[in-house]
Amino acid sequence: MTRVINFGAGPSALPQSVLEEAAKGLLNFHGTGIGVAEISHRSKAFTGFLTSLESLIRTQLDVPATHSILFTQGGGTGQFSAVVLNLLARHRLLHPDLTDAERHLDYVITGSWSKKGADEAKRLGGGTVNIAVDSRPYSKDGKSFDNIPTHDRYSFSPDPALIYYCENETVDGVQFGYEEGDQTSFPFELFPQGTLLPLVADYSSSFMSRPIPRLADHAVIYAGAQKNIGPAGLTILIVRQDCLVDVDAAAKLGAVPVPLSMSYKVLADAKSLYNTPSVLPIYIAGLVLERMKENGGMPYYEDVNRRKAEKVYAALKRGEAKGVMQSKVKEGGGRSWMNVVFDIVGGPDALSKFISGAEAKGLHELKGHRSVGGVRASLYNAITEDQVDQLVAYMDEFTNAN
């Protein structure tokens, strides 16, 4: 069987060696004689595997002991709700006398996913949503998500219940920088030092692709697994322990009641087994993370992922010089390592020609998101440098032929 190269944005490519090992586990998980999709989530074999998965994440990302690692379901969209409910409960316990109007939830809007997060916070209520910055006014056309704003554009509330940002916008192809002093990085310096910031980061499409800057300063980091480390159905949380609050106590003070399946404290107290977890996605994620460890962990993937992105952006620049391609994101404006988005000049016919030509060479799932169109090449961890080289060769061939 010939496998094509899958540049899809998610669910996305997984390493073939992991898929082959997972196929064995479907029949016999860790020598139990029971398939992983059949085994009890409370069995010694599975709980041991879950502990190992947590250790692999903690070690490779250098997660401090102040933070718990939790496994749940619902994806990033489920966390749009959960972070609001849990952080509002925390804020209620800290400041019981404030009115809802006096509780602020700060949102950094840099793409369609962060906008959806803010919209959900407005829908849930319990606080006033403050847009700390919206990148669209600083775009080329005044309405697109094509940049990460510079640090002088932000305006945060004095004592918000949460501060939210999406580290990598899968649809729009923008990503925060992660090097100190980079104006496209998250503006940590705007906050008081030595405080427990209610900082929430959606890392769904960049989790485990490179180190997380100032990880310990975050209250919550979450990620759907279906980009870099597994199939859909698993959501990974890194939660600072002061955010594991008694949501029922907060509700008695007037906070919005939190469903128990969304309570971070309930999840942590049950060691991620309050209800039946996504056993198969957890298993595959563990296999992926073990492979990552063997390959050298974050230093290895940071280096490879940087090179992959640089190669594709260089090919895109050559296409722009010939008037064949056009980047959707400003140069120097926070271009994503994970999701490279661009247009083919010449309209729908030219785009169709590019896509069909790519598929003829085994390069699949390159269409941009339906809301923005164009091309999107997702360069997640399972996409090898050799596969990127094949994409780059095709981009150059298309540029030179048109």
KEKE-3310 file (N, C-alpha, C; in steps of 0.2 Angstrom, whole numbers, plus 5000, padded with zeros to 4 digits):
npx = (5004:5003:5006:5000:5007:5002:4996:4987:4977:4972:4961:4978:4993:5001:5016:5021:5027:5022:5008:5009:5013:5003:4992:4996:4993:4980:4975:4983:4986:5001:5005:4993:4984:4972:4964:4968:4958:4948:4951:4950:4949:4953:4962:4977:4987:4983:4982:4995:5001:4995:5001:5014:5013:5010:5022:5031:5027:5029:5043:5048:5044:5048:5039:5034:5033:5023:5012:4999:4996:4984:4971:4958:4943:4934:4941:4949:4938:4929:4937:4936:4925:4927:4939:4934:4924:4930:4941:4933:4927:4938:4941:4930:4931:4942:4938:4925:4915:4914:4905:4897:4899:4911:4921:4933:4938:4951:4955:4965:4965:4969:4966:4954:4951:4954:4945:4933:4935:4933:4920:4913:4916:4909:4896:4894:4894:4895:4905:4914:4919:4935:4943:4959:4968:4965:4970:4966:4964:4977:4981:4984:4973:4965:4955:4959:4966:4982:4993:5003:5001:5011:5020:5016:5003:4994:4981:4978:4967:4967:4966:4962:4950:4954:4967:4968:4976:4979:4991:4995:4987:4978:4970:4973:4986:4995:5007:5013:5029:5043:5055:5065:5062:5057:5046:5034:5031:5023:5017:5024:5031:5023:5015:5014:5028:5031:5018:5003:4998:4983:4984:4980:4983:4980:4986:4984:4987:5001:5007:5020:5029:5039:5049:5039:5037:5040:5033:5029:5023:5010:4993:4984:4987:4982:4978:4972:4974:4976:4984:4999:5002:4993:4977:4961:4951:4957:4961:4974:4979:4988:4989:4990:4992:4985:4974:4965:4951:4938:4924:4910:4910:4912:4901:4891:4894:4889:4895:4895:4888:4898:4899:4903:4911:4919:4926:4942:4948:4940:4944:4958:4958:4953:4963:4963:4953:4940:4929:4926:4941:4948:4953:4960:4965:4974:4983:4989:4995:5004:5013:5018:5024:5034:5042:5046:5054:5064:5069:5076:5068:5062:5073:5077:5065:5062:5072:5071:5058:5059:5068:5060:5049:5056:5061:5049:5044:5054:5052:5040:5042:5050:5040:5032:5040:5040:5027:5017:5013:5006:5009:4998:5000:5009:5026:5038:5028:5024:5023:5017:5025:5019:5008:5007:5001:4994:4990:4987:4991:4979:4967:4952:4954:4968:4972:4965:4973:4985:4982:4977:4989:4998:4992:4993:5006:5007:5005:4994:4979:4980:4972:4966:4958:4940:4935:4944:4950:4962:4979:4985:4998:5001:5013:5016:5023:5025:5027:5040:5056:5061:5049:5044:5053:5049:5037:5042:5050:5039:5032:5042:5043:5030:5030:5040:5034:5024)
npy = (4994:5011:5026:5042:5059:5068:5083:5089:5099:5094:5082:5075:5070:5055:5047:5033:5022:5022:5020:5007:5001:5004:4997:4984:4985:4986:4973:4967:4974:4979:4966:4960:4953:4958:4970:4987:4996:4989:4987:4989:5005:5007:4997:4990:4990:5000:5011:5013:5015:5028:5036:5035:5042:5055:5058:5058:5069:5079:5078:5081:5094:5101:5103:5111:5106:5113:5113:5103:5089:5085:5074:5075:5077:5083:5093:5108:5117:5113:5117:5131:5134:5128:5134:5147:5145:5138:5147:5159:5154:5153:5166:5171:5165:5171:5185:5188:5198:5206:5212:5204:5212:5219:5209:5205:5198:5195:5195:5190:5193:5186:5178:5166:5156:5161:5172:5164:5159:5170:5174:5164:5166:5178:5173:5164:5172:5180:5188:5203:5204:5209:5215:5214:5216:5217:5210:5213:5227:5231:5225:5221:5224:5229:5221:5207:5193:5194:5195:5196:5207:5221:5224:5237:5238:5232:5231:5228:5222:5228:5217:5204:5190:5180:5179:5177:5169:5163:5152:5148:5150:5140:5141:5154:5155:5162:5165:5166:5173:5166:5169:5179:5196:5197:5206:5200:5190:5184:5197:5196:5205:5215:5213:5212:5207:5191:5188:5177:5174:5174:5167:5160:5148:5143:5129:5121:5118:5118:5111:5103:5105:5114:5122:5129:5145:5153:5144:5141:5152:5152:5149:5140:5129:5122:5109:5101:5085:5081:5086:5086:5075:5064:5055:5063:5066:5067:5078:5088:5095:5107:5113:5125:5123:5131:5134:5124:5123:5123:5121:5120:5127:5140:5142:5143:5155:5163:5161:5155:5138:5124:5111:5095:5086:5096:5102:5106:5103:5092:5083:5082:5077:5064:5059:5060:5051:5052:5050:5038:5039:5044:5030:5024:5036:5041:5030:5030:5043:5041:5032:5041:5051:5043:5040:5053:5056:5047:5052:5063:5073:5090:5099:5092:5092:5106:5111:5104:5107:5121:5122:5116:5125:5136:5132:5130:5143:5150:5145:5150:5163:5164:5161:5172:5182:5179:5182:5173:5167:5172:5176:5175:5180:5194:5197:5195:5197:5187:5173:5157:5142:5130:5130:5135:5147:5153:5161:5157:5166:5172:5167:5155:5145:5144:5140:5128:5121:5121:5113:5101:5097:5095:5084:5074:5072:5065:5074:5079:5086:5100:5111:5127:5133:5132:5145:5155:5151:5147:5140:5129:5123:5111:5108:5098:5088:5075:5076:5074:5080:5077:5075:5088:5093:5088:5095:5108:5107:5104:5116:5125:5120:5123:5137:5140:5136:5144)
npz = (5000:4996:5004:5004:5006:5019:5022:5030:5041:5053:5059:5058:5050:5056:5063:5053:5059:5072:5070:5065:5077:5085:5079:5083:5096:5097:5096:5106:5121:5129:5132:5138:5132:5129:5119:5117:5115:5121:5134:5152:5159:5171:5174:5180:5170:5161:5169:5173:5160:5158:5168:5164:5151:5156:5163:5152:5145:5155:5157:5144:5141:5152:5163:5178:5196:5201:5193:5187:5176:5165:5158:5146:5137:5123:5116:5110:5108:5118:5129:5127:5135:5147:5153:5155:5165:5175:5179:5182:5193:5202:5203:5209:5221:5226:5226:5232:5233:5222:5208:5193:5182:5186:5185:5175:5159:5149:5132:5119:5102:5088:5078:5070:5079:5092:5092:5092:5105:5113:5109:5115:5129:5130:5128:5138:5150:5166:5168:5162:5145:5139:5126:5124:5113:5096:5081:5068:5065:5062:5050:5033:5025:5035:5040:5041:5048:5049:5056:5071:5084:5089:5105:5110:5107:5116:5129:5144:5158:5175:5185:5180:5178:5169:5156:5140:5126:5109:5104:5092:5077:5068:5056:5051:5050:5059:5072:5088:5092:5100:5106:5117:5117:5104:5095:5091:5100:5115:5126:5140:5148:5151:5162:5180:5189:5198:5202:5202:5188:5179:5167:5151:5138:5122:5115:5105:5091:5091:5101:5109:5098:5099:5112:5126:5130:5145:5153:5166:5170:5166:5169:5164:5151:5136:5125:5110:5104:5091:5082:5083:5091:5092:5088:5085:5100:5112:5125:5131:5147:5156:5171:5183:5200:5209:5202:5203:5209:5221:5214:5217:5229:5225:5217:5227:5231:5221:5208:5191:5190:5188:5176:5182:5175:5168:5178:5184:5196:5200:5190:5192:5205:5203:5195:5181:5178:5181:5173:5160:5150:5134:5128:5117:5109:5119:5121:5108:5108:5118:5112:5102:5110:5116:5105:5102:5112:5111:5099:5103:5109:5114:5109:5097:5089:5089:5081:5069:5065:5064:5052:5043:5041:5037:5024:5017:5018:5011:4998:4995:4995:4983:4974:4976:4971:4958:4955:4956:4968:4984:5000:5014:5026:5034:5031:5044:5053:5062:5057:5055:5061:5060:5051:5036:5026:5010:4995:4978:4964:4952:4954:4956:4946:4944:4957:4958:4949:4955:4966:4961:4954:4964:4971:4961:4963:4975:4986:4997:5005:5005:5003:5008:5023:5023:5026:5023:5011:4998:5000:5012:5020:5032:5044:5054:5067:5063:5049:5039:5036:5023:5016:5016:5008:4996:4994:4993:4981:4972:4973:4968:4955:4951:4951:4942:4930:4928)
capx = (5000:5006:5003:5002:5009:4996:4998:4981:4978:4969:4966:4983:4998:5005:5021:5019:5029:5017:5002:5010:5013:4996:4988:4997:4990:4973:4974:4986:4989:5006:5005:4988:4980:4966:4966:4968:4951:4943:4953:4947:4953:4955:4966:4984:4991:4981:4984:5002:5002:4993:5006:5020:5011:5011:5029:5034:5025:5032:5050:5050:5042:5050:5033:5036:5029:5018:5007:4996:4995:4977:4969:4951:4940:4931:4945:4950:4932:4927:4941:4934:4920:4930:4943:4930:4920:4935:4944:4928:4926:4944:4941:4924:4933:4947:4935:4918:4911:4914:4899:4899:4902:4918:4925:4935:4941:4955:4956:4970:4962:4974:4963:4947:4950:4954:4939:4928:4935:4931:4913:4910:4916:4903:4890:4893:4892:4898:4911:4915:4925:4939:4948:4965:4970:4963:4975:4963:4965:4984:4982:4985:4967:4961:4950:4961:4971:4988:4999:5003:5002:5017:5018:5013:4996:4990:4978:4975:4963:4971:4965:4957:4949:4959:4970:4968:4978:4980:4998:4996:4981:4978:4966:4975:4993:5000:5010:5017:5036:5045:5062:5065:5063:5054:5039:5028:5031:5018:5020:5025:5034:5017:5012:5018:5032:5030:5011:5001:4994:4978:4986:4977:4985:4978:4992:4981:4991:5009:5009:5026:5033:5045:5047:5034:5041:5038:5027:5028:5019:5004:4988:4982:4989:4978:4979:4969:4980:4975:4989:5006:5004:4988:4971:4956:4947:4961:4963:4979:4979:4993:4985:4993:4988:4980:4968:4961:4947:4931:4919:4904:4910:4912:4894:4887:4895:4886:4898:4891:4889:4903:4898:4909:4916:4923:4930:4949:4949:4937:4948:4964:4957:4952:4969:4960:4949:4933:4924:4931:4945:4949:4959:4964:4970:4979:4988:4993:4999:5010:5018:5021:5028:5040:5046:5049:5059:5070:5072:5079:5064:5061:5078:5077:5059:5062:5077:5068:5052:5062:5071:5054:5046:5061:5061:5043:5043:5059:5049:5034:5045:5052:5034:5030:5045:5038:5020:5013:5010:5006:5008:4992:5003:5014:5033:5039:5022:5022:5021:5017:5029:5015:5003:5009:4995:4996:4986:4989:4988:4976:4960:4951:4957:4975:4972:4963:4978:4990:4980:4977:4996:5001:4989:4996:5013:5006:5005:4987:4976:4984:4967:4966:4952:4935:4933:4949:4953:4970:4983:4987:5002:5002:5020:5016:5029:5025:5029:5047:5060:5061:5042:5044:5057:5045:5032:5046:5051:5033:5031:5046:5041:5024:5032:5044:5030:5018)
capy = (5000:5017:5031:5049:5064:5071:5090:5091:5103:5090:5077:5076:5064:5052:5043:5026:5017:5023:5017:5000:4998:5005:4991:4978:4986:4985:4966:4965:4980:4978:4959:4958:4948:4962:4976:4994:4998:4985:4986:4993:5011:5007:4992:4992:4991:5006:5017:5013:5019:5035:5039:5036:5048:5061:5059:5060:5077:5083:5078:5084:5101:5104:5106:5111:5103:5118:5112:5096:5087:5081:5072:5075:5076:5090:5097:5116:5120:5112:5122:5138:5135:5126:5139:5153:5143:5137:5153:5163:5151:5155:5173:5172:5163:5177:5191:5186:5204:5210:5210:5201:5218:5221:5204:5205:5192:5198:5191:5193:5191:5185:5173:5164:5152:5166:5175:5160:5158:5176:5174:5159:5169:5183:5169:5161:5178:5179:5193:5207:5202:5214:5213:5217:5218:5213:5211:5215:5234:5232:5220:5225:5227:5232:5216:5201:5191:5192:5198:5197:5214:5223:5225:5243:5238:5228:5235:5223:5224:5227:5211:5200:5183:5176:5182:5171:5169:5156:5153:5147:5151:5135:5144:5160:5155:5167:5162:5171:5172:5163:5171:5185:5202:5197:5210:5195:5186:5186:5202:5195:5211:5220:5211:5213:5201:5188:5186:5171:5177:5169:5166:5154:5148:5137:5127:5115:5116:5119:5108:5098:5106:5117:5123:5134:5151:5155:5139:5141:5158:5151:5146:5134:5127:5116:5107:5095:5080:5079:5090:5084:5069:5059:5056:5067:5063:5068:5085:5088:5101:5109:5117:5127:5120:5136:5135:5118:5126:5120:5125:5121:5132:5146:5142:5145:5163:5166:5159:5150:5131:5121:5104:5091:5084:5101:5105:5104:5100:5085:5079:5081:5072:5058:5057:5060:5045:5054:5046:5034:5043:5042:5026:5023:5042:5041:5025:5032:5049:5039:5030:5046:5054:5039:5041:5059:5056:5043:5056:5069:5078:5096:5102:5090:5095:5113:5112:5101:5111:5128:5121:5114:5131:5140:5130:5132:5151:5152:5143:5154:5170:5163:5161:5179:5186:5178:5184:5166:5165:5177:5175:5178:5183:5198:5195:5198:5198:5181:5168:5151:5136:5124:5131:5140:5149:5157:5161:5156:5171:5170:5165:5148:5140:5143:5136:5121:5118:5119:5107:5094:5095:5092:5078:5070:5070:5062:5079:5079:5090:5107:5116:5131:5132:5135:5152:5159:5148:5147:5134:5128:5117:5110:5105:5096:5084:5069:5078:5074:5085:5074:5076:5095:5095:5086:5100:5113:5105:5105:5124:5129:5118:5127:5144:5141:5134:5148)
capz = (5000:4995:5008:5002:5011:5022:5025:5033:5047:5059:5061:5054:5049:5062:5061:5051:5064:5078:5067:5065:5084:5088:5076:5087:5103:5096:5097:5112:5124:5134:5134:5142:5128:5128:5115:5121:5114:5125:5141:5157:5160:5178:5175:5181:5164:5158:5173:5172:5154:5159:5172:5159:5147:5160:5164:5145:5144:5160:5156:5138:5141:5158:5167:5185:5200:5203:5188:5186:5169:5165:5151:5146:5131:5121:5112:5111:5109:5125:5134:5127:5140:5153:5156:5158:5171:5181:5181:5185:5200:5206:5204:5214:5228:5228:5226:5232:5233:5215:5203:5187:5178:5188:5183:5168:5155:5144:5126:5114:5096:5083:5072:5070:5085:5098:5091:5094:5112:5116:5108:5120:5135:5130:5128:5145:5155:5173:5168:5156:5141:5137:5120:5125:5107:5090:5076:5062:5062:5060:5045:5026:5023:5040:5042:5040:5053:5045:5060:5078:5085:5093:5112:5112:5105:5120:5134:5149:5164:5181:5189:5176:5180:5165:5151:5135:5119:5105:5102:5085:5074:5063:5050:5048:5049:5063:5078:5093:5093:5107:5108:5121:5113:5098:5095:5090:5106:5120:5130:5147:5152:5153:5168:5186:5191:5205:5203:5199:5182:5176:5159:5148:5132:5118:5111:5101:5085:5091:5107:5108:5092:5101:5120:5128:5133:5152:5154:5173:5172:5164:5174:5160:5144:5134:5118:5107:5103:5084:5077:5084:5095:5092:5085:5089:5105:5118:5126:5137:5151:5161:5175:5189:5206:5212:5198:5205:5214:5223:5210:5221:5234:5221:5215:5233:5232:5215:5202:5187:5191:5183:5176:5186:5170:5166:5184:5184:5202:5200:5185:5195:5211:5200:5191:5175:5177:5184:5169:5155:5146:5127:5129:5111:5108:5125:5119:5102:5110:5122:5107:5099:5114:5117:5099:5102:5117:5107:5094:5106:5113:5111:5105:5090:5085:5088:5076:5063:5063:5061:5046:5038:5040:5033:5018:5014:5017:5005:4991:4994:4993:4976:4971:4976:4967:4951:4954:4956:4975:4989:5007:5018:5033:5033:5033:5050:5057:5066:5052:5059:5059:5059:5046:5031:5022:5005:4989:4971:4960:4946:4955:4957:4941:4946:4964:4957:4945:4960:4971:4957:4952:4970:4972:4956:4966:4981:4991:4998:5010:5004:5002:5014:5027:5019:5028:5020:5004:4996:5001:5019:5021:5039:5044:5060:5069:5059:5042:5039:5032:5016:5014:5015:5002:4990:4993:4991:4974:4968:4973:4964:4949:4949:4950:4936:4925:4928)
cpx = (5004:5003:5005:5004:5003:4998:4992:4982:4975:4962:4972:4988:5000:5010:5019:5021:5025:5011:5003:5010:5006:4991:4989:4993:4983:4971:4977:4990:4994:5005:4999:4983:4973:4968:4965:4961:4946:4945:4950:4952:4956:4960:4973:4988:4989:4983:4991:5004:5001:4998:5012:5019:5012:5018:5033:5033:5029:5040:5052:5049:5044:5045:5035:5031:5023:5012:5005:4995:4989:4975:4961:4949:4937:4935:4946:4943:4929:4930:4939:4929:4923:4934:4939:4927:4925:4939:4939:4927:4932:4943:4935:4927:4938:4944:4928:4913:4910:4907:4902:4902:4909:4923:4927:4939:4944:4956:4960:4967:4967:4972:4956:4946:4950:4948:4933:4929:4932:4923:4910:4910:4910:4896:4888:4891:4896:4904:4910:4921:4928:4943:4954:4969:4967:4967:4973:4965:4972:4986:4983:4979:4962:4955:4953:4966:4977:4994:4998:5005:5008:5015:5015:5005:4991:4987:4975:4972:4968:4971:4960:4956:4953:4961:4971:4972:4979:4987:4999:4989:4981:4975:4970:4983:4998:5001:5014:5025:5038:5052:5061:5066:5060:5047:5033:5027:5025:5021:5020:5027:5029:5014:5017:5022:5030:5023:5009:4996:4989:4978:4984:4980:4983:4984:4990:4986:4998:5011:5015:5030:5039:5044:5042:5037:5037:5032:5025:5023:5012:4999:4986:4985:4985:4979:4975:4975:4981:4979:4996:5007:4998:4982:4966:4953:4951:4962:4968:4979:4985:4990:4989:4989:4983:4974:4963:4957:4941:4926:4912:4904:4909:4904:4890:4888:4892:4889:4893:4893:4893:4901:4904:4914:4921:4927:4937:4951:4946:4942:4955:4964:4956:4958:4967:4956:4942:4928:4929:4934:4945:4955:4963:4968:4975:4985:4992:4997:5005:5015:5021:5026:5035:5044:5049:5055:5065:5073:5076:5075:5063:5066:5078:5071:5059:5067:5074:5062:5054:5064:5065:5051:5050:5061:5055:5042:5048:5056:5043:5037:5047:5046:5031:5034:5043:5030:5015:5010:5010:5004:5002:4994:5009:5021:5035:5034:5019:5019:5022:5022:5025:5010:5004:5003:4997:4991:4990:4986:4985:4969:4959:4954:4964:4976:4970:4969:4984:4988:4980:4984:4999:4998:4992:5003:5013:5006:4997:4985:4979:4979:4967:4959:4946:4933:4938:4951:4960:4973:4985:4992:5004:5009:5021:5022:5030:5027:5036:5050:5060:5054:5041:5048:5054:5040:5036:5048:5045:5032:5035:5045:5035:5025:5035:5039:5024:5021)
cpy = (5006:5023:5038:5053:5068:5078:5093:5094:5100:5088:5076:5070:5062:5048:5036:5021:5017:5019:5010:4997:4999:4999:4985:4979:4985:4978:4964:4971:4977:4970:4956:4953:4952:4968:4982:4997:4995:4985:4991:4999:5011:5001:4994:4993:4998:5012:5018:5017:5026:5039:5040:5041:5054:5063:5061:5067:5081:5084:5082:5092:5105:5107:5106:5108:5107:5117:5104:5095:5083:5079:5072:5075:5083:5094:5104:5119:5119:5116:5129:5139:5133:5131:5145:5151:5141:5143:5159:5161:5153:5162:5175:5171:5169:5183:5191:5192:5208:5208:5207:5206:5220:5215:5204:5199:5195:5193:5194:5189:5191:5181:5171:5160:5156:5170:5171:5159:5164:5176:5169:5162:5174:5179:5167:5166:5176:5184:5197:5205:5209:5212:5217:5219:5214:5215:5213:5222:5235:5227:5225:5228:5229:5227:5209:5199:5189:5194:5196:5204:5215:5224:5231:5243:5235:5233:5230:5226:5224:5221:5206:5193:5178:5181:5176:5173:5163:5157:5152:5146:5146:5138:5149:5160:5160:5163:5167:5168:5169:5164:5178:5191:5203:5201:5206:5190:5188:5191:5201:5201:5216:5219:5211:5206:5198:5187:5180:5174:5172:5168:5160:5154:5142:5135:5121:5113:5117:5115:5103:5099:5110:5119:5129:5139:5152:5150:5140:5147:5157:5147:5140:5134:5121:5115:5101:5091:5079:5083:5086:5077:5064:5060:5061:5063:5064:5075:5085:5095:5101:5114:5119:5125:5125:5137:5128:5119:5122:5124:5125:5126:5139:5147:5145:5153:5166:5165:5155:5143:5128:5113:5100:5088:5089:5104:5102:5101:5093:5080:5077:5076:5065:5055:5056:5054:5046:5050:5042:5039:5040:5037:5025:5030:5042:5036:5028:5038:5046:5036:5035:5050:5050:5040:5047:5059:5052:5047:5062:5074:5085:5099:5099:5092:5102:5114:5110:5106:5118:5127:5120:5121:5136:5138:5131:5139:5153:5151:5148:5161:5170:5164:5168:5183:5185:5180:5178:5165:5172:5175:5178:5182:5188:5195:5199:5199:5192:5175:5161:5146:5130:5124:5137:5141:5154:5156:5160:5162:5169:5167:5157:5143:5139:5139:5129:5117:5116:5113:5101:5092:5092:5085:5072:5067:5067:5067:5081:5084:5097:5112:5120:5130:5135:5142:5157:5157:5148:5140:5135:5122:5116:5106:5102:5091:5078:5070:5078:5079:5083:5076:5084:5097:5093:5092:5106:5113:5106:5113:5127:5127:5122:5134:5145:5140:5139:5156)
cpz = (5000:4999:5005:5007:5013:5025:5028:5039:5053:5058:5056:5054:5056:5059:5059:5056:5070:5076:5067:5072:5087:5085:5081:5094:5103:5097:5104:5116:5130:5136:5138:5139:5127:5124:5119:5120:5118:5133:5146:5158:5167:5180:5177:5175:5161:5162:5173:5166:5155:5163:5168:5154:5150:5161:5157:5144:5149:5159:5150:5138:5148:5162:5175:5190:5203:5198:5187:5178:5169:5158:5151:5139:5129:5117:5114:5112:5116:5130:5133:5133:5147:5157:5159:5165:5177:5183:5184:5192:5204:5207:5209:5221:5231:5229:5226:5232:5227:5212:5197:5182:5180:5187:5176:5165:5149:5138:5121:5107:5091:5077:5074:5077:5091:5098:5094:5102:5116:5115:5113:5127:5136:5131:5135:5150:5161:5173:5162:5152:5138:5132:5121:5119:5102:5084:5070:5060:5060:5054:5038:5024:5028:5043:5042:5046:5050:5049:5067:5080:5089:5100:5114:5110:5111:5126:5139:5155:5170:5185:5186:5179:5175:5159:5146:5129:5116:5102:5095:5082:5067:5056:5047:5047:5053:5069:5082:5092:5099:5109:5111:5116:5107:5099:5094:5095:5110:5125:5138:5151:5154:5159:5174:5187:5198:5207:5200:5194:5180:5169:5156:5141:5128:5114:5106:5095:5085:5097:5105:5101:5094:5109:5120:5132:5140:5154:5161:5175:5169:5169:5171:5153:5142:5127:5116:5104:5095:5079:5077:5087:5096:5088:5089:5095:5112:5119:5132:5140:5155:5165:5182:5195:5209:5208:5199:5210:5215:5219:5213:5226:5231:5219:5221:5234:5226:5208:5198:5189:5186:5182:5179:5181:5167:5172:5184:5190:5203:5196:5189:5201:5209:5196:5184:5173:5181:5180:5164:5150:5139:5127:5123:5109:5113:5123:5113:5104:5114:5118:5104:5103:5116:5111:5099:5107:5114:5102:5097:5109:5109:5107:5098:5086:5084:5082:5069:5060:5061:5054:5041:5036:5036:5026:5014:5013:5011:4999:4990:4992:4986:4972:4971:4971:4959:4950:4954:4962:4979:4996:5010:5024:5031:5035:5039:5055:5061:5062:5056:5056:5057:5053:5041:5026:5016:4999:4983:4967:4954:4947:4956:4952:4943:4952:4962:4953:4950:4964:4967:4955:4958:4972:4967:4959:4973:4987:4992:5004:5010:5003:5009:5017:5023:5020:5024:5013:5004:4998:5009:5019:5029:5040:5051:5061:5065:5052:5043:5034:5024:5013:5012:5009:4996:4989:4990:4983:4970:4968:4968:4956:4946:4947:4944:4930:4924:4928)
residu = (MET:THR:ARG:VAL:ILE:ASN:PHE:GLY:ALA:GLY:PRO:SER:ALA:LEU:PRO:GLN:SER:VAL:LEU:GLU:GLU:ALA:ALA:LYS:GLY:LEU:LEU:ASN:PHE:HIS:GLY:THR:GLY:ILE:GLY:VAL:ALA:GLU:ILE:SER:HIS:ARG:SER:LYS:ALA:PHE:THR:GLY:PHE:LEU:THR:SER:LEU:GLU:SER:LEU:ILE:ARG:THR:GLN:LEU:ASP:VAL:PRO:ALA:THR:HIS:SER:ILE:LEU:PHE:THR:GLN:GLY:GLY:GLY:THR:GLY:GLN:PHE:SER:ALA:VAL:VAL:LEU:ASN:LEU:LEU:ALA:ARG:HIS:ARG:LEU:LEU:HIS:PRO:ASP:LEU:THR:ASP:ALA:GLU:ARG:HIS:LEU:ASP:TYR:VAL:ILE:THR:GLY:SER:TRP:SER:LYS:LYS:GLY:ALA:ASP:GLU:ALA:LYS:ARG:LEU:GLY:GLY:GLY:THR:VAL:ASN:ILE:ALA:VAL:ASP:SER:ARG:PRO:TYR:SER:LYS:ASP:GLY:LYS:SER:PHE:ASP:ASN:ILE:PRO:THR:HIS:ASP:ARG:TYR:SER:PHE:SER:PRO:ASP:PRO:ALA:LEU:ILE:TYR:TYR:CYS:GLU:ASN:GLU:THR:VAL:ASP:GLY:VAL:GLN:PHE:GLY:TYR:GLU:GLU:GLY:ASP:GLN:THR:SER:PHE:PRO:PHE:GLU:LEU:PHE:PRO:GLN:GLY:THR:LEU:LEU:PRO:LEU:VAL:ALA:ASP:TYR:SER:SER:SER:PHE:MET:SER:ARG:PRO:ILE:PRO:ARG:LEU:ALA:ASP:HIS:ALA:VAL:ILE:TYR:ALA:GLY:ALA:GLN:LYS:ASN:ILE:GLY:PRO:ALA:GLY:LEU:THR:ILE:LEU:ILE:VAL:ARG:GLN:ASP:CYS:LEU:VAL:ASP:VAL:ASP:ALA:ALA:ALA:LYS:LEU:GLY:ALA:VAL:PRO:VAL:PRO:LEU:SER:MET:SER:TYR:LYS:VAL:LEU:ALA:ASP:ALA:LYS:SER:LEU:TYR:ASN:THR:PRO:SER:VAL:LEU:PRO:ILE:TYR:ILE:ALA:GLY:LEU:VAL:LEU:GLU:ARG:MET:LYS:GLU:ASN:GLY:GLY:MET:PRO:TYR:TYR:GLU:ASP:VAL:ASN:ARG:ARG:LYS:ALA:GLU:LYS:VAL:TYR:ALA:ALA:LEU:LYS:ARG:GLY:GLU:ALA:LYS:GLY:VAL:MET:GLN:SER:LYS:VAL:LYS:GLU:GLY:GLY:GLY:ARG:SER:TRP:MET:ASN:VAL:VAL:PHE:ASP:ILE:VAL:GLY:GLY:PRO:ASP:ALA:LEU:SER:LYS:PHE:ILE:SER:GLY:ALA:GLU:ALA:LYS:GLY:LEU:HIS:GLU:LEU:LYS:GLY:HIS:ARG:SER:VAL:GLY:GLY:VAL:ARG:ALA:SER:LEU:TYR:ASN:ALA:ILE:THR:GLU:ASP:GLN:VAL:ASP:GLN:LEU:VAL:ALA:TYR:MET:ASP:GLU:PHE:THR:ASN:ALA:ASN)
# end
